[in-house]
Every structure is written in C-alpha cells, then in structure tokens.
Amino acid sequence: MATTGFRLSGITIDCLDPDLVARFWASLLGGKPRASLPGWYELGERGGPRINFQPVLEPKTVKTRIHLDLTVDDIDRAVEAVVQAGGRATDERHDYAEGIVVVLADPEGNEFCLVKYFT
C-alpha cells in the first residue's frame, strides 16, 4: 500500500482555562507549556508531536471520545501524583491479563488512563 504522508503532529484538548490544563499536563509529562496562538498553549517540542490546549467557551459535558494513555511503573503512586497535581480519580479501574488500567480526569474533567503493563 502506498504511503499517504500522514504523520501525527499534535493532539488538541479543548479547555475553559488552557493555562491551567497545560500546567497540569506539564506537571505529569515534564516540559514547560508555552503560549502559541492567542489564548492557546502547547506542550512538547516544535517539529514533534505536541499537546495543544485550545480555549473554548463551553464546559465539558460528556465522556471524552479520544483520550491519552500514560504508561506508569506504579499505579498507586501515579494516581496520587495526578491528584496532587490537580486531577481527580474516577474510581474506574480495569484489571486485565495484560495489565491494569485506571481512568482519571484532568482539572476540567477530560478523562485519561494510567496503564501498568505486566511484562
């Protein structure tokens, strides 16, 4: 099959407060958020995939349809770090033969997963 030239450049998260949400993600993933477009922030290296934080007027009201999965070594310590950074636990956990998945939310309620693989 011929290549289409597609490559991932970024993921965008809608936010009421892009600065707050960008700082939350930076506390987990490292790096420093920087202003980009008016009201927008971004995290990650230019030229590589980055997370964009886009200002919107409406709050999140339904489950996030696309979410990030973060692989961690220690689920319990990672959940604690997320909560200390301003996120929250959803009390949703899935134990699979391959590993553990715990669903959390950022300060505006956008869900994401912490994943501990058994390998």
Helices and strands as residue ranges (DSSP letters): E 10-15, H 18-29, E 34-35, E 41-43, E 50-55, E 69-71, H 75-84, E 88-95, E 99-105, E 111-117
